[in-house]
Amino acid sequence: MTDHQARPTHGGNLAWAAAIAQCTPAELLDFSASINPFGLPPGAIAAIQAAIPQLGAYPDPNYGELRSALALHHNLDPNWILPGNGAAELLTWAARDLAAAAAVVLPVPAFADYWRALRAAGARVLPIAPVEPWVWDWSDWLDQDCQQYGLLLNNPHNPTGQLWDLDTLQPLCDRFGWVVIDEAFMDFLRPEHQPSAIALVSQCPNLIVIRSLTKFYAMPGLRLGYAIAQPDQLRRWQQWRDPWSVNSLAVVAAIACLQDQTFAEQTWNWLATARSELAAGLAARSGLRPFASAANYLLVQTALPSDQLQQHLLRSDRVLIRDCLSFPELGDRFLRVAVRHPAENQRLLQAVAQVTG
Ligand SMILES: Cc1ncc(COP(=O)(O)O)c(C=O)c1O
């Protein structure tokens, strides 16, 4: 198998990259998966250790304690929250609902897992390309009755980092028959700056918001996401699925994470400075153009093909960046990098400087 055949469609495929870099996965510096570099909060690690004896029992299928913790976090009633095995599980159920629409409008480039979930559900997809980087023109949709259509988008948008405000989202929720908004990266904004569609759920029975603890709390291996929607909608999903889709360790880790305000503050303080320094450093390299981002990653246009640059950085410096080949609309002239700690970002900039001059 050549490394091109095995090319991953998601970030963070360290086994694939380590084979190219000829090192162990632990020796790589990974900018391809956009995970908080502070790692899992210490309170979550302690909670996992303390919960090991509970592994002999099934989790509570109502996830009462977890739903209460999430409800407190968002100031909602627990019946409006359904935890899932990562946002990815909840996207599977969302796609099953969206498949009832005549077609699902999907701004592209789009996160690859949307295609997986929508195809599995047999949904018809209507991709909408941006009219300029990164602006999608909704005027045609707002001028018509689109009750028979569904809409799936993520905010902040992956891979561009663009953020929609509620003045844009609210009319779309009013027009479309079904709306799913994936806010997997929203926690990287301070609560007072989050244009979260959670604020619209009580007035929009057709709206589902999906959140994830994966990115902000650095727990992709634990798997924890949740949906926020009107209780009838969530009860339907609950009846479709495995009763214990969230494991007990993810439950206790999530509850501990949500209580850790120091971790959240530390993350917001780090990101504001580290992201602008990384963007400035990349913009200073010839042939690279980073776009403004509301999230913990930067999309970068590149004069050099991104897969060549990726292979070079792996072999020369064991640095892994995300090519964007799995986003067909972007092709080989874009790459995405996570924002990491300042010294790590410097290592990326130095490695890039060797190639771009
Ligand atoms: C936009 C977006 N939504 C959802 C997910 C999946 O999140 P989870 O790990 O909670 O399944 C990802 C992961 O990359 C993502 O980029």
PDBQT file of the ligand as one rigid body, heavy atoms in Angstrom, charges set to zero:
ROOT
HETATM    1  C1  LIG A 401     -17.090  20.061  12.440  1.00  0.00    +0.000 C 
HETATM    2  C2  LIG A 401     -16.949  18.810  13.217  1.00  0.00    +0.000 A 
HETATM    3  N1  LIG A 401     -18.028  18.266  13.788  1.00  0.00    +0.000 NA
HETATM    4  C3  LIG A 401     -17.947  17.120  14.507  1.00  0.00    +0.000 A 
HETATM    5  C4  LIG A 401     -16.746  16.465  14.653  1.00  0.00    +0.000 A 
HETATM    6  C5  LIG A 401     -16.707  15.164  15.396  1.00  0.00    +0.000 C 
HETATM    7  O1  LIG A 401     -16.717  15.411  16.765  1.00  0.00    +0.000 OA
HETATM    8  P1  LIG A 401     -16.755  14.181  17.796  1.00  0.00    +0.000 P 
HETATM    9  O2  LIG A 401     -15.351  13.801  18.107  1.00  0.00    +0.000 OA
HETATM   10  O3  LIG A 401     -17.485  14.745  18.977  1.00  0.00    +0.000 OA
HETATM   11  O4  LIG A 401     -17.515  13.056  17.143  1.00  0.00    +0.000 OA
HETATM   12  C6  LIG A 401     -15.600  16.993  14.075  1.00  0.00    +0.000 A 
HETATM   13  C7  LIG A 401     -14.315  16.268  14.202  1.00  0.00    +0.000 C 
HETATM   14  O5  LIG A 401     -13.360  16.531  13.527  1.00  0.00    +0.000 OA
HETATM   15  C8  LIG A 401     -15.697  18.186  13.346  1.00  0.00    +0.000 A 
HETATM   16  O6  LIG A 401     -14.629  18.713  12.756  1.00  0.00    +0.000 OA
ENDROOT
TORSDOF 0
